[in-house]
Amino acid sequence: MVTAIRRIVFIAMIVAIWEIISKSGVFPTISFPPLLIPNDPGGVTVMGTLINGILSGQILEATGLTLGRLLIGFLIAISLGLFLGYLIARYKLVDDTLGFLVTALQSIPSIVWFPLAIIWFGMGNASILFIVTIGATWTMTVSASTGFKNVPNLYMNVAKTLGSSGSHLARTVILPASVPHLISGLRMAWAFAWRAIMAGEMLGGAGGLGYLLNLGRSLQNMDLVLSIMIIIGIVGTLVDNLVFLRMERSVQKKWGLKPSLN
């Protein structure tokens, strides 16, 4: 509760300072671009636009559309990442070939794939889903392969001695022992996917938060632009803290990995 109050007060202070700077005219528009180009509306005005957008259903509808696409692409990326990560960890040949390629692909920003996505799938949902999947798959693959490779040899030897092999070994030993790495991988993959879908929707023009952001830019409506930026930050933070951070802490505590000092 104390932490929540501190955060609320901190955000209120930022909005207040923003409003004072906006209304005081201390900084000319041309020399203070982060918030003041063009026609900075001020913090209170932006909050009013944000609340109106939520009450009208426009922002909620866009948020639901974005999260729906993101969930589909993220689930595909998880499935591909776990499968490819297991192959890379299990077979040296795959590690030397596909593993090398995945490392290279991970360094390519997902938005760079958008021209190819348009050629392959056209403008619309399919292209956006492709961008989201690409944005998360390689990160998940690297994290999964690292987790699978770091399974203690003792676990493997004991399981094999007891007759475990193949899919049974993967399901009962390798996967559970890799959970700490996999949770961290899920958290990073989600962050990459969240950024990717914003870029995809801005260019794809198929609705969603990214589309509203681009619409506000086109109309020079800074109220809308900043409102959508706030929503993007809030949703991303809530998902990370309420889902992935809790999962990570729970796993760290269960596996005895949680640090003693916070």
N, C-alpha and C positions, 0 to 999 in steps of 0.2 A: 504494500500500500504506500509506504514512504517513497519507494522508487517511482511509482506511478505519479504521485503528487509532484515530485521533483521534475519529472519529465513534462507534465502539464504546465507547470509554472515556467519551465525553461522555454517551451514552445510559445507560451503567451508573451514572454519577454521578447522573443525574436519577432513576433507579429507586431508588438508595440513599437520596437525600435525601427522595424521596416516601415510602419505607418508614419512615424515621426520624420524619418529621412525622406519619405516620399512626399509628404506635405510641406516640409520645410523649404524645399527647393535648394538645399545646400549644394547638391551635386547636379550639375547640368546633365541633361539626358545623354548628350554625346560622350561625356567623359566617365559615366558610371554605368556601363552597359549591362552588368549582370541582371539587374532588376528593373532598370529604368528605360529600356528601349522597347518599342516606342510607347510613350504615354503610360508610364507606370501607374497602375490603378491603386497601389497601396495595399497593405495587408488586410485591412478591414473590408475593403471592396472585394478582394479576391476571396476572402472567407465567405462573404455574402453570395458571391457567384457560385462557390463550391456548394454551399448549403442549398441554394436554389436548384442547382443541377441534380443534387441528390434527391430533393423532394419531388422534382418533376419526373424523376425516373430515368433521365437521360444518362447520367453518369453510372447509375446502378446497372442499367441495361448494358452499357458498354463494358463495364467491369465484369459482368457475368459472361459476356461473349468472349472477352479476352481470357478469363480464367478457364472457360470451357476448352478453348483451343490449346491453352497452355497445358492443361491436364492431359489431353490426348497426346500431344507431342512429347510431353515429359514421360508418360508411361511407355511410349514407343522407344524413347531414348534409353530408359532404364533397362528394358528388355534386351535391346541391342547391346548396350554397354556391358551387362552381365554376361551375355553369351560370348561376345568378342573378348572380354577380359578373361573369361575362363579358358578360351582357346589359347590366348597369348601366354597365360600362366602355365598351361598344361603342356604345350608343345613348343620345343625350342625353335623349330623351323618357323612356326607361326610368329613367335616372338621376334625372330630376326627379320622377318619380312613385314607382316601386318603390323606388328608392334612398332616398328620403325615408321611406317606410314601414318599410323594413328598419332604418334608424337608430332609428326610434321603437320598433320591436319588440325591438331589441337591449337596450333599457333595462328591459324587462319581465322579472322573474325567471321562470325556466321553471316553477317550482312553481305560479305563479299560473294556469297553463294546466290544472292537474290537474282542477278541477271540470268543465271542458269536455271533457277527455279521458275522464272517467268517463261523461259523457253520450253522447259519440260512440262510445267503444269498450268501455265497461264496465270493471269491475275486472279487472286481470290484465296479461298481458304486453303487449298492444297499447297500453294506456294508458301503461305505463312506457316502451316504445319511443318513443311519441309525445313524451313529456316529454324523453327523451334527445335526440331529433332536434331538437326545438325549442331545447333548450339550447345546441346546437352550431351549428345552421344559420346563424343571423344573424351570429354572430362570424366564421364561415368566409366568409360572403358579403361582409362588409365588408372583411376582409383580402384576399380574392381580387380584389374590385373595385379596391382600392387598388393592389395589385400590378400588375394589368393596365393601370391608368391611368398608372402610373409607368414603363412600358416606354419606353426612350429613343427619341425620334423618329428618330434616326440608324438604329437597327435596323429600324424600320418602313419608312423610305424606301428603304434598301438592298434590303430584301426585296421591296418592291413593284417596284422598278426591275428586279429579277431575275425578275419575273413571279409572285411569290408572292401569294396572295390567299385569302380565305375560310378554310376549315378548315385548309388547308395553312399559311397564315400563322399561325393560332392555334396549331397544333401544333408548328411548327418555330421560331417566333420569340417570340410573346407568352407562351406557357406556360413555356418554358425561362427567359426573361428575368425572369419573375415568381417564380421558385422561392424566393428569399430571403424574400419577403413571404408566400408560401404556407406555407413551413415554420413561420414564426412564427404564422401563422393556425391551422395544425394544432395547434400546441402549446397555444394559448389555447382553441381549440375543445374539445380533449380535456379540459382543466381544467374547462370549463363543463359538459361532458357527464358527467364523473365526479361533480361535485356534484349534477347534476340526477338521476342515477340513484339516488343515495342517498336523496334526498327522495322520488322516485317509488316506490321499493321500501318505504320506511317507510309510505307511505300506501296503496300498492297491494296489500300483503299477498300477494305472489305468490312468496315466497322470496327468497333473496339476502342480501347483507350488510345492506342497509337493513332487511329484514324481521327479521333476528336482532337488530339494534340496537333496533328498536321492541319486539320480544319481551322483551328484557332490561329495557327501561324499564317495560313493563307488569308484569313480575314483580318489579320493584324489585331486579333482579339486577345490581348494579354491576360485579361481576366480568366478566359477559358484555358489558355496555355498553362498558366501557373496553377490553376485549380487541378488540371489533369496531372501535372507534375507532382502536386501534393498527394493526390490519390495513388499514383504509382509508388511513391515513397512509402505511404502508409500500408498499402497492401503488401508490398515486398517485405517490409519490416514485420508485419503481423504474421505472415506465413513463416518467415525465418524464425521468429521467436517462439511462436505458439506451436509449431510443428517440428521443424528440424533441430532447433536448438534444444528443445525438450528431449527429443529422441536421442540426440548426441550426449546430453548430460546423463540421461537414464542408462545408456549403454556404457558410458565411461564409469559410472558408479557400479554397475553390475559387474563389469570386467576389472574393477579395481584400478582404473586408469585416471580417475578424477583427481586433479591436483589438490593438495592439502591447503594451498594458499590461493585465494581468489583475487 
